[in-house]
């Protein structure tokens, strides 16, 4: 890593990143742009996205010429022409590999750099693409293990690294009957979001960790849990998992809750 003397320590983020068309939402773009303005410029960005599950922990390509992963189907061609040529983060990749427990394998995928869970929000937050970005996989979906991974990664913040967990507060796509961006949220989405709002406000990490059993709206809000899982990496990397994070973005898009939080 480069000399980070005097670098401000960034918070950690959980972002509801949305599908590629979310960039057409003027409100979401405004909200995410404003969130980015509140942050000091990071030395590098580390993203854990709902769209990359791989065990053992896998580090993405650090070659900036590696193309994006367009891991979605059925959208207009313009979404497959998006580019984000951010610098590679080779030093950050080496640091992360060294931070993992002895005897625990770490893999490298030279063919995968950033998927849409990473680059979609970054095109809004840092459109100049001039900050090194690295993506790592979700090596598990177990919240407690992801919390531990976040704790292990937390020292990177002292070096100015912005750690982002990118998912979605609700993601019950199979149960949506109205997929218009302005659709009224179904009951299960609104109920889960209200519960998440209350648990964040209370700093109730125990309940968040047990969301599969405690949250209303389940399992419809998360028929598979990969879109809530990145939250726990960001929580673990924060200073105090029982803090009350800033709920910087709320509301719904296509009936799904886009609540996003900032943790010191």
C-alpha positions as CSV (number, residue, x, y, z in Angstrom):
1,X,0.0,0.0,0.0
2,X,1.1,3.6,-0.5
3,X,2.0,6.0,2.3
4,X,-1.2,6.8,4.1
5,X,0.1,9.3,6.6
6,X,-2.6,11.9,7.3
7,X,-5.3,9.8,5.4
8,X,-8.8,10.1,6.9
9,X,-10.3,6.8,8.1
10,X,-13.4,6.0,6.0
11,X,-16.5,4.4,7.4
12,X,-17.9,1.2,6.0
13,X,-21.0,1.0,3.8
14,X,-23.8,-1.3,3.1
15,X,-25.3,-0.3,-0.3
16,X,-28.5,-1.5,-1.9
17,X,-27.0,-1.4,-5.4
18,X,-29.9,-2.4,-7.5
19,X,-30.0,-3.8,-11.1
20,X,-28.2,-1.8,-13.8
21,X,-31.4,0.3,-14.6
22,X,-31.2,1.8,-11.2
23,X,-28.8,4.4,-12.7
24,X,-31.9,5.7,-14.5
25,X,-33.5,6.6,-11.2
26,X,-32.7,10.3,-10.7
27,X,-33.6,10.0,-7.0
28,X,-31.2,7.1,-6.4
29,X,-28.4,8.8,-8.3
30,X,-28.9,12.0,-6.2
31,X,-29.0,10.0,-3.0
32,X,-25.8,8.0,-3.7
33,X,-24.0,11.1,-5.1
34,X,-24.8,13.0,-1.9
35,X,-23.6,10.0,0.2
36,X,-20.3,10.0,-1.7
37,X,-19.9,13.7,-1.1
38,X,-19.9,13.1,2.7
39,X,-16.9,10.7,2.4
40,X,-13.3,11.6,2.3
41,X,-11.5,10.4,-0.8
42,X,-10.4,6.8,-0.1
43,X,-6.9,5.5,-1.1
44,X,-8.6,2.3,-2.5
45,X,-12.1,0.7,-2.5
46,X,-12.8,-2.9,-1.4
47,X,-16.2,-4.4,-2.5
48,X,-17.9,-7.5,-1.4
49,X,-20.9,-8.1,-3.7
50,X,-23.9,-10.3,-3.5
51,X,-23.2,-11.5,-7.0
52,X,-20.0,-13.3,-6.3
53,X,-20.1,-16.4,-4.0
54,X,-16.9,-18.4,-4.1
55,X,-15.1,-20.5,-1.4
56,X,-12.4,-20.2,-0.4
57,X,-12.1,-16.4,-0.2
58,X,-11.3,-15.4,-3.7
59,X,-9.5,-12.2,-4.7
60,X,-10.5,-10.6,-8.0
61,X,-8.3,-9.5,-10.8
62,X,-5.9,-6.6,-10.1
63,X,-5.3,-6.1,-13.9
64,X,-7.3,-2.9,-14.8
65,X,-7.7,-4.2,-18.4
66,X,-9.8,-7.1,-17.2
67,X,-13.3,-6.4,-18.4
68,X,-16.4,-6.0,-16.2
69,X,-18.6,-9.0,-15.5
70,X,-22.1,-8.3,-17.0
71,X,-23.8,-10.8,-14.7
72,X,-27.4,-10.0,-15.8
73,X,-29.7,-10.8,-18.6
74,X,-32.5,-9.3,-20.6
75,X,-31.6,-5.6,-20.4
76,X,-31.1,-3.0,-23.2
77,X,-27.7,-3.2,-25.0
78,X,-26.5,0.0,-23.4
79,X,-26.1,-1.7,-20.0
80,X,-23.7,-4.2,-21.6
81,X,-21.5,-1.3,-22.9
82,X,-20.9,0.2,-19.5
83,X,-17.2,0.4,-18.7
84,X,-15.3,1.3,-15.5
85,X,-11.6,1.2,-16.0
86,X,-10.5,1.8,-12.4
87,X,-6.8,1.3,-11.5
88,X,-5.8,-2.2,-10.3
89,X,-5.3,-2.7,-6.6
90,X,-2.4,-5.2,-6.4
91,X,-1.0,-3.9,-3.1
92,X,-4.5,-4.2,-1.5
93,X,-4.9,-7.7,-2.8
94,X,-1.6,-8.7,-1.2
95,X,-2.5,-7.1,2.1
96,X,-5.8,-9.0,2.2
97,X,-4.2,-12.3,1.4
98,X,-1.7,-11.7,4.3
99,X,-4.5,-10.9,6.7
100,X,-6.2,-14.3,6.4
101,X,-5.6,-17.0,9.0
102,X,-2.6,-19.3,8.6
103,X,-3.7,-22.5,6.8
104,X,-6.8,-20.9,5.3
105,X,-6.5,-20.9,1.6
106,X,-7.0,-17.8,-0.5
107,X,-7.7,-18.1,-4.2
108,X,-7.2,-15.6,-7.1
109,X,-9.5,-15.2,-10.1
110,X,-7.6,-13.4,-12.8
111,X,-10.6,-13.4,-15.1
112,X,-13.1,-11.6,-12.8
113,X,-12.6,-8.0,-11.7
114,X,-15.9,-6.2,-11.0
115,X,-19.5,-7.3,-11.3
116,X,-22.5,-5.0,-11.4
117,X,-22.8,-5.1,-7.6
118,X,-19.5,-3.2,-7.5
119,X,-19.4,-1.1,-10.6
120,X,-23.0,0.2,-10.8
121,X,-22.8,2.2,-7.5
122,X,-19.2,3.2,-8.2
123,X,-20.1,4.7,-11.6
124,X,-22.4,7.1,-9.5
125,X,-20.1,7.6,-6.5
126,X,-16.8,7.9,-8.3
127,X,-17.5,8.4,-12.0
128,X,-13.9,9.4,-12.8
129,X,-12.9,5.7,-12.1
130,X,-9.5,7.0,-10.7
131,X,-9.4,5.1,-7.4
132,X,-8.1,1.6,-7.2
133,X,-10.9,-0.9,-6.7
134,X,-10.7,-4.6,-5.7
135,X,-13.5,-7.1,-5.4
136,X,-13.4,-10.2,-3.2
137,X,-15.9,-13.0,-3.0
138,X,-18.4,-14.0,-0.4
139,X,-16.7,-17.1,0.9
140,X,-19.8,-18.1,3.0
141,X,-23.3,-16.9,3.6
142,X,-23.2,-17.4,7.3
143,X,-23.6,-14.0,9.0
144,X,-21.3,-14.8,12.0
145,X,-18.5,-15.9,9.7
146,X,-18.9,-12.8,7.5
147,X,-18.8,-10.7,10.6
148,X,-15.5,-12.3,11.5
149,X,-14.2,-11.6,8.0
150,X,-15.1,-8.0,8.3
151,X,-13.3,-7.8,11.7
152,X,-10.2,-9.2,10.0
153,X,-10.4,-6.6,7.2
154,X,-11.1,-3.7,9.5
155,X,-7.4,-2.5,9.8
156,X,-7.5,-1.6,6.1
157,X,-9.6,1.4,7.1
158,X,-6.5,2.8,8.8
159,X,-4.9,2.9,5.4
160,X,-7.8,4.8,3.9
161,X,-9.6,1.8,2.3
162,X,-13.3,2.2,1.8
163,X,-15.0,-1.2,2.5
164,X,-18.4,-1.6,0.8
165,X,-20.8,-4.5,1.2
166,X,-23.1,-4.3,-1.8
167,X,-26.4,-6.1,-1.7
168,X,-30.1,-5.1,-1.3
169,X,-32.2,-4.7,1.8
170,X,-35.0,-6.7,0.2
171,X,-34.6,-8.9,-2.9
172,X,-37.7,-11.0,-3.3
173,X,-37.6,-10.9,-7.1
174,X,-39.7,-14.1,-7.6
175,X,-42.5,-12.6,-5.6
176,X,-42.8,-9.3,-7.4
177,X,-46.0,-8.8,-9.3
178,X,-45.3,-5.2,-10.3
179,X,-41.8,-4.5,-11.6
180,X,-42.2,-0.8,-12.5
181,X,-39.6,1.4,-10.8
182,X,-42.4,3.3,-9.0
183,X,-44.3,0.2,-7.9
184,X,-45.8,0.1,-4.4
185,X,-43.8,-2.2,-2.2
186,X,-45.4,-5.5,-1.4
187,X,-46.2,-6.1,2.3
188,X,-43.3,-8.4,2.8
189,X,-40.8,-5.9,1.5
190,X,-42.2,-3.0,3.5
191,X,-42.4,-5.1,6.7
192,X,-38.8,-6.3,6.4
193,X,-37.5,-2.8,5.6
194,X,-39.3,-1.3,8.7
195,X,-37.8,-4.1,10.8
196,X,-34.3,-3.4,9.4
197,X,-34.8,0.3,10.1
198,X,-35.7,-0.4,13.7
199,X,-32.9,-2.9,14.3
200,X,-30.3,-0.5,12.8
201,X,-31.7,2.3,15.0
202,X,-31.3,0.1,18.0
203,X,-27.9,-1.2,17.1
204,X,-29.4,-4.7,17.5
205,X,-26.7,-6.8,15.7
206,X,-27.9,-10.0,17.4
207,X,-31.3,-9.6,15.7
208,X,-29.7,-8.7,12.4
209,X,-27.5,-11.8,12.5
210,X,-30.7,-13.9,13.1
211,X,-32.7,-12.1,10.4
212,X,-33.8,-15.4,8.8
213,X,-35.8,-16.3,11.9
214,X,-36.7,-12.9,13.4
215,X,-37.5,-10.6,10.5
216,X,-41.1,-10.2,9.2
217,X,-41.5,-10.8,5.5
218,X,-39.2,-13.8,5.4
219,X,-38.6,-15.8,3.4
220,X,-40.2,-13.6,0.7
221,X,-37.9,-10.6,1.3
222,X,-34.9,-12.9,0.9
223,X,-35.7,-16.3,-0.7
224,X,-32.0,-16.6,-1.0
225,X,-29.9,-14.6,1.4
226,X,-26.9,-13.4,-0.6
227,X,-28.2,-9.9,-1.0
228,X,-28.3,-9.3,2.8
229,X,-25.1,-11.2,3.5
230,X,-22.6,-8.4,2.5
231,X,-24.1,-6.3,5.3
232,X,-22.2,-8.5,7.8
233,X,-18.8,-7.9,6.3
234,X,-19.4,-4.1,6.5
235,X,-20.7,-4.5,10.1
236,X,-17.7,-6.5,11.2
237,X,-15.3,-4.0,9.7
238,X,-17.0,-1.1,11.5
239,X,-15.7,0.2,14.8
240,X,-18.5,-1.1,16.9
241,X,-21.0,-3.6,15.6
242,X,-23.6,-2.4,18.2
243,X,-23.4,1.2,17.0
244,X,-26.4,2.9,15.4
245,X,-25.4,3.4,11.8
246,X,-26.5,6.4,9.7
247,X,-29.3,5.2,7.5
248,X,-28.3,7.4,4.6
249,X,-30.7,6.1,1.9
250,X,-34.2,4.7,2.2
251,X,-37.2,4.2,0.0
252,X,-38.1,1.6,-2.6
253,X,-37.4,0.9,-6.2
254,X,-39.4,-1.7,-8.1
255,X,-41.0,-2.5,-4.7
256,X,-37.6,-3.5,-3.2
257,X,-36.1,-1.7,-0.2
258,X,-33.0,0.3,-1.1
259,X,-32.0,1.2,2.5
260,X,-28.3,1.8,2.7
261,X,-26.2,2.5,5.8
262,X,-23.0,4.1,6.8
263,X,-21.1,2.7,9.8
264,X,-18.2,4.5,11.5
